[in-house]
């Protein structure tokens, strides 16, 4: 299967060079659009020369059939063969240089993304829920979890090293309850219809398909998803072009590479559960205690494929689902509109949600929603057949729950003076009615 190299349409770049250059700078990427366009022009000129030489070669081949060819034709044919091989070599070099430059161009930010040079310039757009008031000094989650025997990082360090943990006892039961709660919510068309209605979205609310995806991904699709970098934060299998995936959307978004959907199949929504792996490079000394910034973590991730006309509302739908899940657990949170430098290279728009953690006295990220437009699909060549012809699909991905962080939020917000943890009402049906851990 041969894939295209574009992540951003080269025709769009040619027609909007200054705009693309500015957007790249706003996202924090040092690239030269002028150099890219020069490379593109050189590549196209060489391709035209190759096409002309091949046409002449074919003409000579047809003239040499059916009799003894003229000596001058034989000589010209030899010269063409040598010349064509030389130009094709130049074209391969030019193509490689062009592809490397094109891959550096980030997606264009959506019009409402605030321009900012750091995550400190993300905009708080909503605050939901009351910060809990305790008549005792609230503890950090790891103090409670270790006292209860739910968390053992010391023994995990003996076996696997730092930033791993044995999660045990009632905390395992709590995680399984969260998984079942999310699965039952996102596979229920009536609940999804109500979420869309409350958000003012007139969209198709067909349910999510639960998926247990592969936990490894080959280099090629990882690169096509533009999620391989930063590679120093990824785990590579020694001696193979194979990596441990860093989040379920990496293996969900790439699963339909090279395929063409019928319009009636969309939107196609997946809910993936995966144990994911990240080196957390650059975070040494940060969050060494507890369940945050682990090398291994479990996560429920939403991924969808839509037509272009439906993709922005799909992004808003994912955000509405995230808020619904947090509200059902009655966790206080705020919503952040991520600025240009923080949304990520393949993103057109990004929204974060952070839950208040009483033990830490601050909000911490629990959710993100990524709107990709056709940036990933262009490399993957995932398309849809519409009344207007075959077009690239659009992708969205968003956190349903990073399970470790969800449990952190529950432990800290539902803690009691005696060191117990109250089970959120929405989770009790999935814990045999238990009210306290």
C-alpha positions in Angstrom: 0.0 0.0 0.0 1.5 3.4 -1.0 0.5 6.4 1.1 0.6 10.1 0.3 3.1 12.2 2.1 1.0 15.3 2.8 -0.2 16.0 6.3 -1.3 19.5 5.3 -2.5 19.9 1.7 0.5 21.2 -0.4 -2.0 23.1 -2.6 -3.3 24.9 0.5 0.3 25.7 1.5 1.1 27.1 -1.9 -2.0 29.4 -1.9 -1.6 30.5 1.7 2.2 30.5 2.4 2.3 33.5 4.7 -0.7 32.3 6.7 0.8 28.8 7.1 4.2 30.3 8.1 2.5 32.5 10.8 0.4 29.6 12.1 3.5 27.4 12.4 5.3 30.1 14.4 2.3 30.6 16.7 2.4 26.8 17.4 6.1 27.1 18.2 7.5 25.3 15.2 10.6 26.7 13.4 10.0 25.9 9.8 10.6 27.7 6.5 7.6 27.5 4.2 9.7 29.3 1.5 12.2 26.4 1.6 9.4 23.9 1.4 7.9 25.6 -1.6 11.3 25.8 -3.3 11.7 22.0 -2.7 8.2 21.4 -4.0 9.0 23.4 -7.2 12.3 21.5 -7.7 10.5 18.2 -7.2 7.7 19.1 -9.7 10.3 20.2 -12.3 12.1 16.9 -12.0 8.9 14.9 -12.1 8.0 16.7 -15.3 11.4 15.9 -16.8 11.0 12.2 -15.8 7.5 12.2 -17.5 8.9 13.7 -20.7 11.7 11.2 -20.9 9.4 8.3 -20.2 7.1 9.4 -23.0 9.9 9.7 -25.5 11.3 6.3 -24.4 7.8 4.7 -25.0 7.7 6.4 -28.4 11.0 4.9 -29.4 10.0 1.5 -28.1 6.9 1.5 -30.3 9.0 2.6 -33.4 11.5 -0.2 -32.9 8.8 -2.9 -33.1 8.3 -5.0 -36.3 11.7 -4.7 -37.9 15.3 -3.8 -37.6 15.4 -0.4 -35.8 17.4 2.5 -37.2 20.8 2.9 -35.5 20.0 6.4 -34.5 16.9 5.1 -32.6 18.9 2.5 -30.8 21.5 5.1 -29.8 18.8 7.5 -28.6 17.2 4.8 -26.6 20.5 4.0 -24.9 21.0 7.7 -24.1 17.4 8.0 -22.8 17.9 5.1 -20.5 21.0 6.6 -18.9 19.5 10.1 -18.7 16.2 8.8 -17.2 18.0 6.8 -14.5 20.0 9.9 -13.6 17.0 12.2 -13.4 15.0 9.5 -11.4 17.8 9.4 -8.9 17.6 13.2 -8.5 13.9 12.9 -8.2 14.2 10.4 -5.3 16.5 12.7 -3.5 14.2 15.7 -4.1 11.2 13.7 -3.0 12.9 12.7 0.3 13.9 16.3 1.1 10.4 17.5 0.2 8.7 14.9 2.4 10.9 15.7 5.4 10.1 19.4 5.1 6.4 18.8 4.5 6.1 16.6 7.6 7.4 19.5 9.7 4.4 21.7 8.9 1.8 21.6 11.7 -2.0 21.6 11.3 -3.6 25.0 11.0 -5.2 26.1 14.3 -9.0 26.7 14.3 -10.1 30.3 14.2 -11.1 30.5 17.9 -7.8 29.0 19.2 -6.1 31.7 21.4 -2.6 32.7 20.4 -0.2 31.9 23.2 3.5 31.1 23.8 3.0 28.7 26.7 0.4 26.7 28.5 0.1 29.6 31.0 -1.9 31.4 28.2 -4.6 28.7 28.0 -8.0 30.3 28.7 -10.3 29.2 31.4 -13.8 29.1 29.8 -15.9 27.4 32.4 -15.9 26.4 36.0 -18.2 23.6 37.2 -19.0 22.3 40.7 -18.1 23.5 44.1 -14.7 22.9 45.6 -15.3 20.7 48.6 -14.9 22.2 52.1 -13.5 19.7 54.7 -13.5 20.1 58.5 -10.1 18.4 58.5 -6.9 18.8 56.6 -7.4 16.8 53.3 -4.7 14.3 52.4 -3.1 13.6 49.1 -4.4 10.5 47.4 -1.2 8.5 47.8 -1.3 9.0 51.6 -4.7 7.4 51.7 -4.0 4.7 49.1 -0.8 3.6 50.8 -2.4 3.5 54.3 -5.2 1.4 52.8 -2.8 -1.0 51.1 -4.1 0.0 47.7 -0.8 1.2 46.3 2.7 -0.3 46.5 5.3 1.6 44.6 8.2 0.4 46.7 7.8 -3.3 45.6 7.0 -2.2 42.1 10.4 -0.4 42.0 12.1 -3.7 42.9 10.5 -5.4 40.0 10.1 -2.8 37.2 11.8 0.4 38.4 10.6 3.9 39.3 7.2 5.2 38.2 5.5 1.8 38.3 3.0 0.6 40.9 1.1 -2.4 42.2 -2.5 -1.2 42.4 -4.4 -3.5 44.8 -7.6 -4.3 46.6 -10.5 -1.8 46.5 -8.6 0.4 44.1 -8.8 -2.3 41.5 -12.5 -2.7 42.2 -12.9 1.1 41.8 -11.1 1.1 38.5 -13.2 -1.7 37.1 -16.3 0.2 38.2 -15.2 3.3 36.3 -14.6 1.2 33.2 -18.1 -0.3 33.4 -19.7 3.1 34.1 -18.1 4.6 31.0 -18.8 1.6 28.8 -22.4 1.5 29.8 -22.7 5.3 29.1 -21.1 5.4 25.7 -22.8 2.4 24.4 -26.3 3.7 25.4 -27.9 5.6 22.4 -30.5 7.2 24.7 -27.9 8.7 27.0 -25.8 10.0 24.1 -28.9 11.5 22.5 -29.6 13.4 25.8 -26.0 14.6 26.0 -26.2 15.9 22.5 -29.6 17.6 23.1 -28.3 19.3 26.3 -25.3 20.6 24.4 -27.5 21.9 21.6 -26.0 19.6 19.0 -28.2 18.2 16.2 -26.0 15.2 15.3 -26.1 11.5 14.7 -25.7 10.0 18.2 -25.1 6.3 17.2 -23.2 4.6 20.1 -19.5 3.9 20.5 -18.0 0.5 19.7 -15.9 -0.8 22.6 -12.4 -1.9 21.5 -9.5 -3.7 23.1 -6.8 -2.6 20.6 -3.2 -3.9 20.1 -0.8 -2.4 22.7 1.9 -2.1 20.1 2.1 -0.2 16.9 4.5 -0.3 13.9 6.7 2.7 13.1 4.9 3.5 9.8 1.4 4.0 11.2 2.7 5.7 14.3 4.5 8.2 12.1 1.4 8.6 9.9 -0.6 9.5 13.0 2.1 12.1 13.8 2.2 10.7 17.3 5.6 9.1 17.2 7.3 12.3 18.3 8.7 13.0 20.8 10.2 9.6 20.3 12.3 9.9 23.4 9.0 9.6 25.4 8.1 6.3 23.6 9.2 2.8 24.3 10.6 1.0 21.2 10.9 -2.8 21.0 14.6 -3.5 20.5 15.5 -4.8 17.0 12.0 -4.2 15.6 10.1 -1.4 14.0 7.6 -1.7 16.7 6.6 0.5 19.7 4.5 0.3 22.8 1.6 2.7 22.1 1.2 5.8 24.2 -2.6 6.1 24.1 -5.4 4.1 22.6 -6.1 6.7 19.9 -2.7 5.9 18.3 -3.8 2.4 17.4 -7.5 3.3 16.9 -7.0 6.2 14.5 -4.6 4.2 12.3 -6.7 1.0 12.1 -8.6 2.1 8.9 -5.5 3.3 6.9 -6.0 2.9 3.2 -9.8 2.3 3.5 -12.8 4.0 2.0 -15.9 4.3 4.0 -19.4 4.7 2.7 -21.1 7.8 4.0 -23.7 5.7 5.7 -21.0 4.1 7.9 -20.2 7.5 9.5 -19.9 8.7 12.2 -17.9 5.7 13.4 -17.1 5.9 17.0 -14.7 3.7 19.1 -14.2 3.5 22.8 -10.8 2.0 23.3 -9.4 0.6 26.6 -5.6 0.2 26.6 -2.7 -0.1 29.0 -0.5 2.6 27.7 3.2 3.4 28.1 5.2 6.6 28.2 8.7 7.3 29.5 7.6 10.7 30.9 10.9 12.1 29.7 11.7 15.5 31.2 9.6 15.0 34.3 12.2 13.5 36.6 11.6 14.8 40.1 8.0 15.6 39.4 5.0 13.7 40.9 7.1 10.9 42.1 4.5 9.8 44.7 1.1 8.4 43.8 -0.6 7.6 40.5 0.3 10.6 38.3 3.0 10.5 35.6 3.4 6.8 35.6 5.3 4.9 32.9 2.4 2.5 32.6 -1.3 3.6 32.9 -4.7 2.5 31.9 -6.9 4.7 29.8 -10.3 4.9 28.1 -10.1 6.9 24.9 -12.7 8.0 22.4 -11.9 8.1 18.7 -14.2 8.9 15.8 -14.3 9.1 12.0 -16.7 11.6 10.4 -17.3 13.5 7.2 -15.7 16.9 7.1 -19.0 18.7 7.5 -19.7 16.9 10.8 -16.3 17.0 12.4 -16.4 20.2 14.4 -19.7 19.3 16.0 -18.2 15.9 16.7 -15.5 17.6 18.6 -18.1 19.5 20.6 -19.9 16.3 21.3 -16.8 14.7 22.7 -16.4 17.6 25.0 -20.0 17.4 26.1 -19.5 13.7 26.9 -16.4 14.4 29.0 -18.3 17.0 31.0 -21.2 14.6 31.5 -18.9 11.9 32.9 -17.3 14.3 35.3 -20.7 15.7 36.4 -22.0 12.2 37.0 -19.2 11.6 39.4 -19.8 15.1 40.9 -16.1 16.1 40.6 -15.4 19.9 40.5 -13.5 20.9 37.3 -12.8 23.7 35.0 -12.5 23.8 31.2 -9.5 25.3 29.4 -9.2 26.4 25.8 -5.7 25.5 24.8 -3.6 28.1 23.1 -1.7 27.7 19.8 1.6 26.5 21.3 -0.1 23.9 23.6 -2.6 22.2 21.2 -0.1 20.0 19.5 1.3 19.6 16.0 -1.6 17.6 14.4 -4.4 19.4 16.3 -6.6 22.2 14.9 -8.1 22.7 18.3 -7.7 21.4 21.8 -9.7 21.6 25.0 -8.5 20.4 28.4 -10.5 19.7 31.6 -8.8 19.7 35.0 -10.3 18.4 38.2 -9.8 20.1 41.6 -7.6 18.0 43.9 -8.1 19.0 47.5 -5.0 17.1 48.7 -2.8 19.1 46.3 -4.8 22.3 46.5 -5.0 22.8 42.7 -6.6 21.7 39.5 -4.9 18.8 37.6 -5.5 17.7 34.0 -7.8 14.7 33.6 -9.1 15.1 30.1 -8.2 16.4 26.7 -10.2 16.7 23.5 -8.3 16.8 20.2 -9.8 18.1 16.9 -7.6 16.9 14.0 -9.6 17.8 10.8 -8.1 15.7 7.9 -4.5 16.1 9.0 -4.0 12.5 10.1 -6.3 11.0 7.4 -4.3 12.6 4.6 -1.2 10.5 5.4 -3.3 7.4 6.4 -5.4 7.8 3.2 -8.6 7.1 5.2 -11.5 8.4 3.0 -15.2 8.4 2.6 -17.3 8.1 -0.6 -19.8 11.0 -0.7 -22.2 12.5 -3.3 -19.3 14.9 -4.1 -16.8 12.1 -4.6 -14.2 10.4 -2.5 -12.9 12.7 0.2 -10.6 12.5 3.3 -12.4 11.7 6.5 -11.9 13.9 9.7 -10.8 12.5 13.0 -11.4 13.4 16.6 -10.0 11.9 19.8 -10.7 12.6 23.4 -10.1 11.1 26.9 -13.1 9.3 28.4 -11.1 8.7 31.6 -7.4 8.3 32.4 -8.2 5.8 35.0 -5.3 6.6 37.4 -6.1 10.3 37.4 -9.8 9.6 37.8 -9.2 7.5 40.9 -6.9 10.2 42.2 -9.7 12.7 41.8 -12.2 10.4 43.6 -9.9 9.6 46.5 -9.1 13.2 47.2 -12.6 14.7 46.7 -14.5 11.9 48.4 -12.1 11.3 51.4 -13.3 11.2 55.0 -11.8 12.2 58.3 -11.3 8.5 59.1 -9.3 7.9 55.9 -12.1 6.1 54.1 -13.3 7.1 50.6 -17.0 7.4 49.7 -18.0 5.8 46.4 -19.6 8.3 44.0 -23.3 7.4 43.5 -22.9 6.9 39.8 -20.3 4.1 40.5 -22.2 2.2 43.2 -24.3 0.0 40.8 -20.9 -1.3 39.4 -19.6 -2.0 42.9 -22.4 -4.2 44.2 -24.0 -1.2 45.9 -20.9 -0.4 48.1 -20.9 3.1 49.5 -17.5 3.3 51.1 -14.0 2.0 50.4 
